[in-house]
Amino acid sequence: MNVSTTVWIATIGILIAAFVLDFVVVDARPHVFGPKQAARWVVAYIIAALCFAVFVWNYFGAEYGQQFLAGWITEYSLSVDNLFVFLVLMSSFAVPEMLKHRVLLIGVAIAIVLRGILIVIGAAAIAKFAATFYVFAAFLLYTAISVWRSHDEEPDPEGNGFVRLVEKYVPTSREYVGAKYITKIDGKRFITPLFVVILAVGTTDLLFALDSIPAVFGLTQEPYLVFAANAFALMGLRQLYFLLDGLLSKIIYLARGLAIILGFIAIKLFLEAVDGTTDLHPPHVTIAQSLMFIGTVLGVTVITSLIAVRRSPELALQSEISHALEESTEHRGDAIEHLGSEDPKA
């Protein structure tokens, strides 16, 4: 796949334009993002991703079009797991409803940039070391097993080392000041909790990228398609947060489904690595077969979850999510104490 510099620049330019439009038009005045507005934007981003797939299909060929679709669907499904952490982060920092969209907008923009760096590193490793696929396969298999075993664990929003570093060395105010990122208190500059939670969203996403980027590389080795799949998935994820807020608890088998998908891609990567580095010729899993498998697993995951919750409502995770959010809110004082640790009088 020969992607010209012009196509790269145009793609990145379109993504930047979409963020600018979102920031200037949609988020011009911070407001509560309702389900109807979120649904319209979710549909818009899905249509945009499908239009991009058509472009790739026509411009580069059907095989690459299918690779993008498989990568995008996989990335989108894996990214849904981010929403649980976003829920806890929003509550832990007591983000006002009208500022949540801005937090996700800028946080996701940071995440896309950081993921782009990881994709460049991953592509360079694949090009230079033939054994990279073995490493990716082993890592994905390990992740799949971990996700399967820890499917009922609550996410930890305080495991972000970068945010802890900021909290320790940068004076931070205790209260939000509208949509401001920096404020003055007694003539001294402080960053606000809004600034910190945006950093938390953007950098915490890296933990998920370590799983999802190798997974997409297992479906396509084209950096352009890996980047595009990540970008479209994350952009749509922002709106999905507001649409699925409160409904995620009903997809009780989500972790199981994601573990199966990761395990499948790990096996696919291993077979491709064996085929490319040895004289053996194991079965080849086509991209169409990958698409069918991923779509089937996601469909079965959602349907079985909804059936199980309908039959036994107590299986829903709503009580656990609510408990986690309430507990995080109760401990907000401790979190803010860390934020202002450099100056208790902030």
VENURCOR-V421329 format. One record per pair of residues at least 12 apart in sequence whose ideal C-beta (glycine too) atoms are under 10 Angstrom apart, sorted by the first residue. I is the first residue (numbers start at 0). J is the second residue. If there is no record, write none. Layout:
# VENURCOR-V421329
I:J ; I:J
This chain:
# VENURCOR-V421329
0:55 ; 0:59 ; 0:60 ; 0:62 ; 0:63 ; 0:66 ; 0:219 ; 0:220 ; 0:221 ; 0:222 ; 0:223 ; 0:224 ; 1:59 ; 1:223 ; 2:55 ; 2:58 ; 2:59 ; 2:63 ; 2:221 ; 2:222 ; 2:223 ; 2:224 ; 2:227 ; 6:54 ; 6:58 ; 6:59 ; 6:223 ; 7:222 ; 7:223 ; 7:226 ; 10:51 ; 10:54 ; 10:223 ; 10:226 ; 10:227 ; 10:230 ; 11:111 ; 11:115 ; 11:226 ; 11:227 ; 11:230 ; 13:47 ; 13:51 ; 13:230 ; 14:108 ; 14:111 ; 14:226 ; 14:227 ; 14:230 ; 14:231 ; 14:234 ; 15:108 ; 17:43 ; 17:44 ; 17:47 ; 17:230 ; 17:231 ; 17:234 ; 18:104 ; 18:105 ; 18:107 ; 18:108 ; 18:111 ; 18:234 ; 21:40 ; 21:100 ; 21:101 ; 21:104 ; 21:107 ; 21:108 ; 21:234 ; 21:237 ; 21:238 ; 22:100 ; 22:101 ; 22:104 ; 22:105 ; 22:108 ; 25:40 ; 25:100 ; 25:101 ; 25:104 ; 25:238 ; 26:97 ; 26:98 ; 26:100 ; 26:101 ; 26:103 ; 26:104 ; 26:105 ; 26:178 ; 28:97 ; 28:178 ; 29:95 ; 29:96 ; 29:97 ; 29:98 ; 29:99 ; 29:100 ; 29:101 ; 29:177 ; 29:178 ; 30:96 ; 30:97 ; 30:98 ; 30:100 ; 30:101 ; 31:95 ; 31:96 ; 31:97 ; 31:98 ; 31:99 ; 31:100 ; 31:241 ; 32:96 ; 32:97 ; 32:99 ; 32:100 ; 32:101 ; 32:103 ; 32:237 ; 32:238 ; 32:240 ; 32:241 ; 32:242 ; 32:244 ; 33:241 ; 33:242 ; 34:241 ; 34:242 ; 34:243 ; 34:244 ; 34:245 ; 34:246 ; 35:241 ; 35:242 ; 36:100 ; 36:238 ; 36:241 ; 36:242 ; 37:100 ; 37:237 ; 37:238 ; 37:239 ; 37:240 ; 37:241 ; 37:242 ; 37:243 ; 37:244 ; 38:238 ; 38:239 ; 38:241 ; 38:242 ; 39:238 ; 39:242 ; 40:100 ; 40:234 ; 40:235 ; 40:237 ; 40:238 ; 40:239 ; 40:241 ; 40:242 ; 41:235 ; 41:236 ; 41:237 ; 41:238 ; 41:239 ; 41:240 ; 41:241 ; 41:242 ; 41:243 ; 42:235 ; 42:238 ; 42:242 ; 43:234 ; 43:235 ; 43:238 ; 44:75 ; 44:231 ; 44:232 ; 44:233 ; 44:234 ; 44:235 ; 44:236 ; 44:237 ; 44:238 ; 44:239 ; 45:71 ; 45:75 ; 45:231 ; 45:235 ; 45:238 ; 45:239 ; 47:231 ; 47:234 ; 47:235 ; 48:67 ; 48:68 ; 48:71 ; 48:72 ; 48:75 ; 48:227 ; 48:228 ; 48:230 ; 48:231 ; 48:232 ; 48:234 ; 48:235 ; 49:68 ; 49:71 ; 49:231 ; 51:64 ; 51:67 ; 51:68 ; 51:71 ; 51:224 ; 51:227 ; 51:228 ; 51:230 ; 51:231 ; 52:64 ; 52:65 ; 52:66 ; 52:67 ; 52:68 ; 52:71 ; 52:224 ; 52:227 ; 52:228 ; 52:231 ; 53:67 ; 54:67 ; 54:227 ; 55:67 ; 55:68 ; 55:221 ; 55:223 ; 55:224 ; 55:227 ; 56:68 ; 59:221 ; 59:223 ; 59:224 ; 61:286 ; 61:287 ; 62:219 ; 62:285 ; 62:286 ; 62:287 ; 63:219 ; 63:221 ; 63:223 ; 63:224 ; 63:286 ; 64:224 ; 64:286 ; 65:218 ; 65:219 ; 65:285 ; 65:286 ; 65:287 ; 65:289 ; 65:290 ; 66:215 ; 66:218 ; 66:219 ; 66:220 ; 66:221 ; 66:224 ; 66:225 ; 66:228 ; 66:286 ; 66:289 ; 66:290 ; 67:215 ; 67:218 ; 67:219 ; 67:221 ; 67:223 ; 67:224 ; 67:225 ; 67:227 ; 67:228 ; 67:231 ; 67:286 ; 68:218 ; 68:219 ; 68:224 ; 68:228 ; 68:286 ; 68:287 ; 68:289 ; 68:290 ; 68:293 ; 68:294 ; 69:215 ; 69:217 ; 69:218 ; 69:219 ; 69:224 ; 69:228 ; 69:264 ; 69:286 ; 69:287 ; 69:288 ; 69:289 ; 69:290 ; 69:291 ; 69:292 ; 69:293 ; 69:294 ; 70:211 ; 70:212 ; 70:214 ; 70:215 ; 70:216 ; 70:217 ; 70:218 ; 70:219 ; 70:221 ; 70:224 ; 70:225 ; 70:226 ; 70:227 ; 70:228 ; 70:229 ; 70:231 ; 70:232 ; 70:286 ; 70:289 ; 70:290 ; 70:293 ; 71:215 ; 71:218 ; 71:224 ; 71:227 ; 71:228 ; 71:229 ; 71:230 ; 71:231 ; 71:232 ; 71:235 ; 72:218 ; 72:228 ; 72:232 ; 72:260 ; 72:289 ; 72:290 ; 72:293 ; 72:294 ; 72:297 ; 73:211 ; 73:214 ; 73:215 ; 73:217 ; 73:218 ; 73:228 ; 73:232 ; 73:257 ; 73:260 ; 73:261 ; 73:263 ; 73:264 ; 73:289 ; 73:290 ; 73:293 ; 73:297 ; 74:114 ; 74:207 ; 74:208 ; 74:211 ; 74:212 ; 74:214 ; 74:215 ; 74:218 ; 74:225 ; 74:227 ; 74:228 ; 74:229 ; 74:230 ; 74:231 ; 74:232 ; 74:233 ; 74:235 ; 74:236 ; 75:211 ; 75:228 ; 75:229 ; 75:231 ; 75:232 ; 75:233 ; 75:235 ; 75:236 ; 75:239 ; 75:297 ; 76:211 ; 76:214 ; 76:232 ; 76:253 ; 76:256 ; 76:257 ; 76:260 ; 76:293 ; 76:294 ; 76:296 ; 76:297 ; 76:300 ; 77:146 ; 77:207 ; 77:208 ; 77:210 ; 77:211 ; 77:212 ; 77:214 ; 77:215 ; 77:232 ; 77:257 ; 77:260 ; 77:261 ; 78:107 ; 78:110 ; 78:204 ; 78:207 ; 78:208 ; 78:211 ; 78:229 ; 78:232 ; 78:233 ; 78:235 ; 78:236 ; 78:239 ; 79:232 ; 79:236 ; 79:239 ; 79:240 ; 79:243 ; 79:247 ; 79:250 ; 79:253 ; 79:256 ; 79:257 ; 79:297 ; 80:146 ; 80:154 ; 80:207 ; 80:210 ; 80:211 ; 80:247 ; 80:253 ; 80:254 ; 80:257 ; 81:107 ; 81:110 ; 81:154 ; 81:200 ; 81:203 ; 81:204 ; 81:206 ; 81:207 ; 81:208 ; 81:211 ; 81:232 ; 81:233 ; 81:236 ; 81:239 ; 81:240 ; 82:103 ; 82:154 ; 82:236 ; 82:239 ; 82:240 ; 82:242 ; 82:243 ; 82:244 ; 82:246 ; 82:247 ; 82:253 ; 83:153 ; 83:154 ; 83:156 ; 83:247 ; 83:248 ; 83:253 ; 83:254 ; 83:316 ; 83:320 ; 83:323 ; 84:153 ; 84:154 ; 84:155 ; 84:156 ; 84:158 ; 84:159 ; 84:199 ; 84:200 ; 84:203 ; 84:204 ; 84:206 ; 84:207 ; 85:99 ; 85:102 ; 85:103 ; 85:106 ; 85:107 ; 85:154 ; 85:156 ; 85:196 ; 85:199 ; 85:200 ; 85:203 ; 85:204 ; 85:236 ; 85:237 ; 85:240 ; 85:244 ; 86:154 ; 86:156 ; 86:240 ; 86:243 ; 86:244 ; 86:245 ; 86:247 ; 86:248 ; 86:320 ; 86:323 ; 86:324 ; 86:327 ; 87:153 ; 87:154 ; 87:155 ; 87:156 ; 87:157 ; 87:203 ; 87:320 ; 87:323 ; 87:324 ; 87:326 ; 87:327 ; 88:102 ; 88:106 ; 88:154 ; 88:156 ; 88:157 ; 88:159 ; 88:162 ; 88:196 ; 88:199 ; 88:200 ; 88:203 ; 88:327 ; 89:102 ; 89:103 ; 89:156 ; 89:196 ; 89:199 ; 89:200 ; 89:240 ; 89:244 ; 89:324 ; 89:327 ; 90:156 ; 90:320 ; 90:321 ; 90:323 ; 90:324 ; 90:325 ; 90:326 ; 90:327 ; 90:328 ; 90:329 ; 90:330 ; 90:331 ; 91:156 ; 91:157 ; 91:192 ; 91:196 ; 91:199 ; 91:323 ; 91:324 ; 91:326 ; 91:327 ; 91:328 ; 91:330 ; 91:331 ; 91:333 ; 91:334 ; 91:335 ; 92:156 ; 92:162 ; 92:175 ; 92:192 ; 92:193 ; 92:195 ; 92:196 ; 92:197 ; 92:199 ; 92:200 ; 92:327 ; 92:328 ; 92:331 ; 92:334 ; 92:335 ; 92:338 ; 93:174 ; 93:175 ; 93:192 ; 93:196 ; 93:327 ; 93:328 ; 93:331 ; 93:332 ; 93:334 ; 93:335 ; 94:175 ; 94:192 ; 94:193 ; 94:196 ; 94:197 ; 94:200 ; 95:175 ; 95:177 ; 95:178 ; 95:192 ; 95:193 ; 96:241 ; 97:177 ; 97:178 ; 98:175 ; 98:177 ; 98:178 ; 98:192 ; 98:193 ; 98:196 ; 98:197 ; 99:196 ; 99:237 ; 99:240 ; 99:241 ; 99:244 ; 100:237 ; 100:238 ; 100:240 ; 100:241 ; 101:178 ; 101:180 ; 101:193 ; 101:197 ; 102:193 ; 102:194 ; 102:196 ; 102:197 ; 102:199 ; 102:200 ; 102:201 ; 102:237 ; 102:240 ; 103:197 ; 103:200 ; 103:201 ; 103:233 ; 103:236 ; 103:237 ; 103:238 ; 103:239 ; 103:240 ; 103:241 ; 104:197 ; 104:200 ; 104:234 ; 104:237 ; 105:180 ; 105:193 ; 105:194 ; 105:196 ; 105:197 ; 105:198 ; 105:200 ; 105:201 ; 106:196 ; 106:197 ; 106:198 ; 106:199 ; 106:200 ; 106:201 ; 106:202 ; 106:203 ; 106:204 ; 106:233 ; 106:237 ; 107:197 ; 107:200 ; 107:201 ; 107:204 ; 107:230 ; 107:233 ; 107:234 ; 107:235 ; 107:236 ; 107:237 ; 107:240 ; 108:197 ; 108:200 ; 108:201 ; 108:233 ; 108:234 ; 108:237 ; 109:197 ; 109:198 ; 109:200 ; 109:201 ; 109:202 ; 109:204 ; 109:205 ; 110:200 ; 110:201 ; 110:202 ; 110:203 ; 110:204 ; 110:205 ; 110:207 ; 110:208 ; 110:229 ; 110:230 ; 110:233 ; 110:236 ; 111:201 ; 111:204 ; 111:208 ; 111:226 ; 111:229 ; 111:230 ; 111:231 ; 111:232 ; 111:233 ; 111:234 ; 112:201 ; 113:201 ; 113:202 ; 113:204 ; 113:205 ; 113:208 ; 114:204 ; 114:205 ; 114:207 ; 114:208 ; 114:211 ; 114:212 ; 114:225 ; 114:226 ; 114:229 ; 114:230 ; 114:232 ; 114:233 ; 115:222 ; 115:225 ; 115:226 ; 115:229 ; 115:230 ; 116:205 ; 116:208 ; 117:205 ; 117:208 ; 117:209 ; 117:211 ; 117:212 ; 117:213 ; 117:225 ; 117:226 ; 117:229 ; 118:208 ; 118:212 ; 118:215 ; 118:216 ; 118:222 ; 118:223 ; 118:225 ; 118:226 ; 118:228 ; 118:229 ; 119:222 ; 119:225 ; 119:226 ; 120:212 ; 121:135 ; 121:208 ; 121:212 ; 121:213 ; 121:215 ; 121:216 ; 121:220 ; 121:222 ; 121:225 ; 122:212 ; 122:216 ; 122:220 ; 122:221 ; 122:222 ; 122:223 ; 122:225 ; 122:226 ; 123:222 ; 124:216 ; 125:213 ; 125:216 ; 125:220 ; 125:222 ; 126:220 ; 126:222 ; 129:272 ; 129:275 ; 129:276 ; 130:272 ; 130:275 ; 130:276 ; 131:213 ; 131:216 ; 131:268 ; 131:272 ; 132:213 ; 132:216 ; 132:217 ; 132:220 ; 132:267 ; 132:268 ; 132:269 ; 132:270 ; 132:271 ; 132:272 ; 132:273 ; 132:274 ; 132:275 ; 132:276 ; 133:268 ; 133:269 ; 133:272 ; 133:273 ; 133:276 ; 134:213 ; 134:268 ; 134:272 ; 135:212 ; 135:213 ; 135:214 ; 135:216 ; 135:217 ; 135:264 ; 135:265 ; 135:268 ; 135:269 ; 135:271 ; 135:272 ; 136:213 ; 136:217 ; 136:264 ; 136:265 ; 136:266 ; 136:267 ; 136:268 ; 136:269 ; 136:270 ; 136:271 ; 136:272 ; 136:273 ; 137:213 ; 137:265 ; 137:268 ; 137:269 ; 137:272 ; 138:209 ; 138:210 ; 138:213 ; 138:214 ; 138:261 ; 138:265 ; 138:268 ; 139:210 ; 139:211 ; 139:213 ; 139:214 ; 139:216 ; 139:217 ; 139:260 ; 139:261 ; 139:262 ; 139:263 ; 139:264 ; 139:265 ; 139:266 ; 139:267 ; 139:268 ; 139:269 ; 140:261 ; 140:262 ; 140:264 ; 140:265 ; 140:266 ; 140:268 ; 140:269 ; 141:210 ; 141:261 ; 141:265 ; 142:209 ; 142:210 ; 142:211 ; 142:213 ; 142:214 ; 142:257 ; 142:258 ; 142:261 ; 142:262 ; 142:265 ; 143:210 ; 143:214 ; 143:257 ; 143:258 ; 143:259 ; 143:260 ; 143:261 ; 143:262 ; 143:263 ; 143:264 ; 143:265 ; 143:266 ; 144:258 ; 144:261 ; 144:262 ; 144:265 ; 145:210 ; 145:258 ; 145:261 ; 146:210 ; 146:253 ; 146:254 ; 146:255 ; 146:256 ; 146:257 ; 146:258 ; 146:259 ; 146:260 ; 146:261 ; 146:262 ; 147:254 ; 147:255 ; 147:257 ; 147:258 ; 147:259 ; 147:261 ; 147:262 ; 148:254 ; 148:258 ; 149:254 ; 149:258 ; 150:251 ; 150:252 ; 150:253 ; 150:254 ; 150:255 ; 150:256 ; 150:257 ; 150:258 ; 151:251 ; 151:254 ; 151:316 ; 151:319 ; 152:254 ; 152:319 ; 153:316 ; 153:319 ; 153:320 ; 153:322 ; 153:323 ; 153:326 ; 153:327 ; 154:203 ; 154:206 ; 154:320 ; 154:323 ; 155:203 ; 155:323 ; 156:196 ; 156:199 ; 156:200 ; 156:203 ; 156:323 ; 156:327 ; 156:334 ; 157:199 ; 157:327 ; 157:330 ; 157:333 ; 157:334 ; 157:337 ; 158:203 ; 158:206 ; 159:198 ; 159:199 ; 159:200 ; 159:201 ; 159:202 ; 159:203 ; 159:205 ; 159:206 ; 160:202 ; 161:198 ; 161:199 ; 161:201 ; 161:202 ; 161:203 ; 161:205 ; 162:195 ; 162:196 ; 162:198 ; 162:199 ; 162:200 ; 162:201 ; 162:202 ; 162:203 ; 162:337 ; 162:338 ; 163:199 ; 163:337 ; 164:198 ; 165:190 ; 165:194 ; 165:195 ; 165:198 ; 165:199 ; 165:202 ; 165:338 ; 166:190 ; 166:195 ; 166:198 ; 166:199 ; 166:334 ; 166:335 ; 166:336 ; 166:337 ; 166:338 ; 166:339 ; 166:340 ; 166:341 ; 167:337 ; 167:338 ; 167:340 ; 167:341 ; 168:340 ; 168:341 ; 169:188 ; 169:189 ; 169:190 ; 169:194 ; 169:195 ; 169:338 ; 169:340 ; 169:341 ; 170:184 ; 170:187 ; 170:188 ; 170:189 ; 170:190 ; 170:338 ; 170:339 ; 170:340 ; 170:341 ; 170:342 ; 170:345 ; 171:189 ; 171:190 ; 171:191 ; 171:192 ; 171:194 ; 171:195 ; 171:335 ; 171:337 ; 171:338 ; 171:339 ; 171:340 ; 171:341 ; 171:342 ; 171:345 ; 172:184 ; 172:187 ; 172:188 ; 172:189 ; 172:190 ; 172:191 ; 172:192 ; 172:193 ; 172:194 ; 172:195 ; 172:335 ; 172:338 ; 172:339 ; 172:342 ; 172:345 ; 173:189 ; 173:191 ; 173:192 ; 173:331 ; 173:332 ; 173:335 ; 173:336 ; 173:338 ; 173:339 ; 173:343 ; 173:345 ; 174:191 ; 174:192 ; 174:335 ; 174:345 ; 175:191 ; 175:192 ; 175:193 ; 175:196 ; 176:189 ; 176:191 ; 176:192 ; 176:193 ; 177:191 ; 177:193 ; 178:191 ; 178:193 ; 179:191 ; 179:193 ; 179:194 ; 180:192 ; 180:193 ; 180:194 ; 180:195 ; 180:197 ; 181:193 ; 181:194 ; 182:194 ; 182:345 ; 184:342 ; 184:344 ; 184:345 ; 185:342 ; 185:344 ; 185:345 ; 187:342 ; 187:344 ; 187:345 ; 189:338 ; 189:339 ; 189:341 ; 189:342 ; 189:345 ; 190:338 ; 191:338 ; 192:331 ; 192:334 ; 192:335 ; 192:338 ; 192:339 ; 195:334 ; 195:335 ; 195:337 ; 195:338 ; 200:237 ; 204:233 ; 204:236 ; 207:233 ; 208:229 ; 208:233 ; 210:257 ; 210:261 ; 211:225 ; 211:228 ; 211:229 ; 211:232 ; 211:233 ; 211:257 ; 211:261 ; 212:225 ; 212:226 ; 212:228 ; 212:229 ; 213:225 ; 213:261 ; 213:264 ; 213:265 ; 213:268 ; 214:228 ; 214:257 ; 214:260 ; 214:261 ; 214:263 ; 214:264 ; 214:265 ; 214:267 ; 214:268 ; 215:227 ; 215:228 ; 215:229 ; 215:232 ; 215:264 ; 216:264 ; 216:268 ; 217:261 ; 217:263 ; 217:264 ; 217:265 ; 217:266 ; 217:267 ; 217:268 ; 217:269 ; 217:271 ; 217:284 ; 217:289 ; 218:264 ; 218:267 ; 218:268 ; 218:284 ; 218:286 ; 218:289 ; 218:290 ; 218:293 ; 219:286 ; 219:289 ; 220:271 ; 244:320 ; 245:317 ; 245:320 ; 245:321 ; 246:315 ; 246:317 ; 247:315 ; 247:316 ; 247:317 ; 247:320 ; 248:304 ; 248:308 ; 248:314 ; 248:315 ; 248:316 ; 248:317 ; 248:318 ; 248:319 ; 248:320 ; 248:321 ; 249:301 ; 249:304 ; 249:305 ; 249:307 ; 249:308 ; 249:309 ; 249:312 ; 249:314 ; 249:315 ; 249:316 ; 249:317 ; 250:297 ; 250:300 ; 250:301 ; 250:303 ; 250:304 ; 250:305 ; 250:308 ; 250:315 ; 250:316 ; 251:300 ; 251:303 ; 251:304 ; 251:305 ; 251:307 ; 251:308 ; 251:311 ; 251:314 ; 251:315 ; 251:316 ; 252:299 ; 252:300 ; 252:301 ; 252:302 ; 252:303 ; 252:304 ; 252:305 ; 252:307 ; 252:308 ; 252:314 ; 253:297 ; 253:300 ; 253:301 ; 253:304 ; 253:316 ; 254:300 ; 255:296 ; 255:299 ; 255:300 ; 255:303 ; 255:304 ; 256:293 ; 256:296 ; 256:297 ; 256:298 ; 256:299 ; 256:300 ; 256:301 ; 256:303 ; 256:304 ; 257:296 ; 257:297 ; 257:300 ; 258:296 ; 259:292 ; 259:293 ; 259:296 ; 259:297 ; 259:299 ; 259:300 ; 260:289 ; 260:292 ; 260:293 ; 260:296 ; 260:297 ; 260:300 ; 263:284 ; 263:288 ; 263:289 ; 263:292 ; 263:293 ; 263:296 ; 264:284 ; 264:289 ; 264:292 ; 264:293 ; 266:281 ; 266:284 ; 267:282 ; 267:283 ; 267:284 ; 267:285 ; 267:286 ; 267:288 ; 267:289 ; 267:292 ; 268:284 ; 269:281 ; 270:282 ; 270:283 ; 270:284 ; 271:283 ; 271:284 ; 304:316
